[in-house]
Amino acid sequence: MTIGILTDEQFKAYQSDGYVLVPGLFNGQETDLLRSAMETDPNIGERLYARTDNDGGATRMMTWNHPGNSIYGLAARSIRVVDTMEALLGGEVYHYHSKLTAKNAREGGAWEWHQDYGYWYHNGCLEPQMASVMIALDHATSENGCLQVLKGSHLLGRIDHDITPGAQVGADLDRLEEIKKRLELVYCEMEPGDGLFFHCNTLHRSDANESDKRRWTLICCYNAARNDPVIEHHHPGYTPLHKVPDSAMLEAGMTFGTGTDEGFFAAPANPKSLEEKSNRS
């Protein structure tokens, strides 16, 4: 039995653990195209912004709301990803936003423990019917700051988030200390092209990249269509998502190279937004 691209065992693992790793979500040629698109698209390079951690380490980021016809837009719209998200979230989904997180060698900063829904709740999304897939563009290891998760933490529900001592927005520190005593910490090491699907209430963080190897990832986030936000915010309300065949990336790469997208969102200063105050993933 398969659910989206997940086996029944993988689907059950997601339900119990709050995440599931899918090796080879994108093959080597597709991953090369994704990596090249991230590196060469001027729409990204000219709009990268830095998020710093408590020690001054900087991660370069770019966030956009609507996927177009670039390689990375087609990846977010691919049947293998969208059908899997619809299986995980129990119905139609739409693209909430995507982002590049670029932890360069000996530069990329750390992220504090947080839940994505700790921010998205304040964007008017009433239910935690949301999830993300992290796609590794490079090797992600414990040495260069791979994602860490607390296994099963999505079952705790939403946890209050606030400014931490280092000025990041993270999960309530007192509650977090008790959670860490009970739940297993997992380092999600990934090969290029691997995909990590994770629930919006899964607690996650990452260390600074102190290695000589960079760690770039593409993260695509989705919301259930039935969970349309009740307030206007910097991420979109329900917008129909047009799926494309899994072959679309390679076909586009042969036709026009990596391609570019328009319609980016560069986050404005918004003191009401926990998400925009925060350094994430």
C-alpha positions in Angstrom: 0.0 0.0 0.0 1.3 3.5 -0.8 -0.1 6.8 0.3 1.1 9.6 -2.0 4.7 8.3 -2.3 4.7 7.0 1.3 4.4 3.3 2.2 1.8 2.5 4.8 4.7 2.1 7.3 6.1 5.5 6.5 2.6 7.1 6.8 2.2 5.5 10.2 5.7 6.7 11.2 4.7 10.3 10.3 1.5 10.0 12.4 3.4 8.7 15.4 6.7 10.6 15.1 5.6 13.9 13.4 8.1 13.5 10.6 9.3 11.0 8.0 12.4 10.9 5.9 12.0 9.9 2.2 15.4 9.0 0.7 15.8 10.1 -2.9 12.6 12.1 -3.1 14.3 13.8 -6.1 16.9 12.0 -8.1 20.5 13.2 -8.8 19.6 15.0 -12.0 16.6 16.7 -10.5 18.6 17.7 -7.4 21.4 19.2 -9.6 18.7 21.3 -11.4 17.3 22.4 -8.1 20.7 23.3 -6.7 21.6 25.2 -9.9 18.3 27.1 -9.8 18.9 28.3 -6.3 22.5 29.3 -7.1 21.9 31.1 -10.4 18.4 32.7 -10.3 18.8 36.4 -9.9 15.4 36.7 -8.3 16.9 34.7 -5.4 20.4 36.1 -5.4 19.4 39.7 -5.3 16.8 39.2 -2.6 18.7 37.0 -0.1 18.5 38.3 3.4 20.5 37.3 6.5 19.1 35.9 9.8 21.6 35.8 12.6 21.7 33.6 15.7 22.6 34.5 19.2 26.3 34.3 18.4 26.1 36.4 15.2 26.2 33.4 12.8 24.3 34.4 9.6 22.0 32.1 7.5 21.0 33.5 4.1 17.3 33.1 3.3 14.8 33.9 0.6 11.0 33.3 0.9 8.3 33.4 -1.7 4.6 32.7 -1.7 3.6 31.4 -5.1 5.3 28.6 -7.1 5.7 29.3 -10.8 7.4 27.5 -13.6 11.0 27.5 -12.4 12.6 24.2 -11.4 11.9 24.9 -7.7 8.3 26.0 -8.5 7.8 22.8 -10.4 9.3 20.8 -7.5 6.7 22.4 -5.1 3.9 21.6 -7.5 5.0 18.0 -8.4 2.5 15.2 -7.9 4.9 13.3 -5.7 5.1 16.1 -3.2 1.5 17.5 -3.4 -0.3 14.2 -3.3 1.8 13.1 -0.3 0.9 16.4 1.5 -2.7 15.8 0.7 -2.5 12.3 2.1 -0.8 13.6 5.3 -3.3 16.5 5.7 -6.4 14.6 4.7 -7.5 16.6 1.7 -6.7 19.4 -0.8 -3.7 21.6 0.1 -2.3 24.8 -1.3 1.2 26.3 -1.3 1.7 28.4 1.8 5.2 29.5 1.0 8.7 28.2 0.2 12.1 29.2 1.3 15.8 28.7 0.6 17.8 28.3 3.8 21.5 28.6 3.0 23.9 27.8 5.8 27.3 28.5 4.3 30.5 26.8 5.6 31.7 28.2 9.0 29.0 30.9 8.7 25.5 29.6 8.9 23.8 30.2 12.2 21.8 28.1 14.6 18.0 28.1 15.1 16.3 27.7 18.4 13.7 25.1 19.2 10.3 26.1 17.7 7.2 24.8 16.0 6.2 26.3 12.7 2.6 26.5 13.9 3.9 28.5 16.8 4.1 31.3 14.2 1.5 30.3 11.7 -1.2 30.3 14.4 -0.8 34.1 14.7 -1.2 34.3 10.9 -4.9 33.4 11.3 -4.6 29.6 10.6 -7.1 28.2 13.0 -6.0 24.5 12.8 -2.6 22.8 12.7 -3.5 21.3 9.4 -0.2 22.3 7.9 3.1 20.6 7.1 6.4 21.2 5.3 8.9 19.2 3.2 12.6 20.0 3.5 14.6 19.0 0.4 18.3 18.7 0.9 20.4 20.4 -1.8 23.7 19.4 -0.1 24.7 16.7 2.4 23.0 17.6 5.7 25.0 16.3 8.7 25.3 16.9 12.4 28.5 18.7 11.6 27.0 21.3 9.2 23.8 21.9 11.0 21.2 19.4 9.9 17.6 19.6 11.2 17.0 18.2 14.7 13.5 17.1 15.8 12.0 15.9 19.1 10.2 12.7 18.1 6.5 12.7 18.7 6.4 16.3 19.8 3.6 17.2 17.4 1.3 15.3 19.7 1.9 17.9 22.4 -0.2 20.5 20.6 0.8 24.1 20.1 3.3 25.5 22.6 3.6 29.2 23.4 6.5 31.0 21.6 8.2 34.2 22.7 11.5 36.0 22.5 14.3 33.9 23.9 17.3 35.4 25.8 19.2 35.7 22.6 16.3 37.6 20.8 15.2 34.7 18.6 11.5 33.6 18.9 11.3 30.1 20.2 9.3 27.7 22.2 8.6 28.3 25.9 11.9 27.4 27.5 10.6 26.0 30.8 8.2 23.7 29.1 10.9 22.8 26.5 13.2 21.6 29.3 10.6 19.1 30.5 9.8 18.0 27.0 13.4 17.2 26.3 13.5 14.9 29.3 10.7 12.8 27.8 11.2 12.8 24.0 13.9 11.4 21.8 16.2 13.9 20.0 16.8 12.9 16.4 19.4 14.3 14.0 17.9 14.2 10.6 21.0 13.7 8.4 20.1 13.8 4.7 21.7 13.1 1.3 21.1 15.5 -1.6 17.6 14.9 -3.0 16.2 13.4 0.2 12.9 14.9 1.5 11.9 15.3 5.1 8.1 15.7 5.6 7.3 17.2 9.0 4.2 18.3 10.9 3.7 22.0 11.8 3.7 21.2 15.5 6.9 19.1 15.4 9.6 20.8 17.6 12.7 21.3 15.6 16.0 23.3 15.6 19.5 23.1 14.1 23.1 23.9 15.1 25.4 26.5 13.6 27.4 25.3 10.6 31.0 25.1 12.0 32.2 22.7 9.3 33.8 23.4 5.9 30.7 22.1 4.0 27.7 24.3 3.3 24.1 23.1 4.1 21.5 24.5 1.7 17.9 23.3 1.8 14.7 24.1 0.0 11.6 24.0 2.3 8.1 23.9 0.8 5.2 24.6 3.2 1.6 23.7 2.7 -1.8 24.5 4.3 -5.0 22.5 4.0 -7.5 24.3 1.8 -10.1 23.9 4.5 -7.8 25.8 6.9 -8.0 29.1 5.0 -6.6 31.9 7.3 -9.2 34.1 8.9 -7.0 37.2 8.7 -4.9 38.7 5.9 -1.2 38.2 6.4 2.1 38.1 4.6 1.5 34.5 3.4 -1.5 33.8 1.1 -4.9 32.5 1.8 -6.3 29.6 -0.2 -4.9 29.7 -3.7 -5.6 26.7 -6.0 -2.4 24.7 -6.6 -1.9 23.4 -10.1 -0.1 20.1 -9.9 2.4 19.1 -12.5 3.7 15.6 -13.5 6.8 14.4 -11.8 8.6 14.5 -15.1 8.0 18.3 -15.4 11.3 19.3 -13.7 13.5 17.3 -16.1 11.4 18.4 -19.1 11.7 22.0 -18.2 15.4 21.7 -17.5 16.0 20.4 -21.0 13.8 23.2 -22.5 14.9 26.3 -20.7 17.5 25.4 -18.1 16.8 26.2 -14.5 14.4 29.0 -15.2 13.3 31.8 -12.9 10.1 32.8 -11.1 8.5 36.1 -10.3 6.0 36.9 -7.6 8.4 36.7 -4.7 7.6 37.8 -1.2 10.3 39.7 0.7 9.1 39.9 4.3 8.4 43.4 5.5 9.1 44.5 9.0 6.0 43.5 10.9 6.3 43.8 14.7 3.1 41.7 15.1 4.5 38.7 13.3 6.4 36.2 15.5 7.5 34.5 12.3 9.2 37.6 10.9 11.0 38.3 14.3 12.3 34.8 14.2 15.2 32.9 12.8 13.9 29.5 11.6 15.0 26.1 10.4 
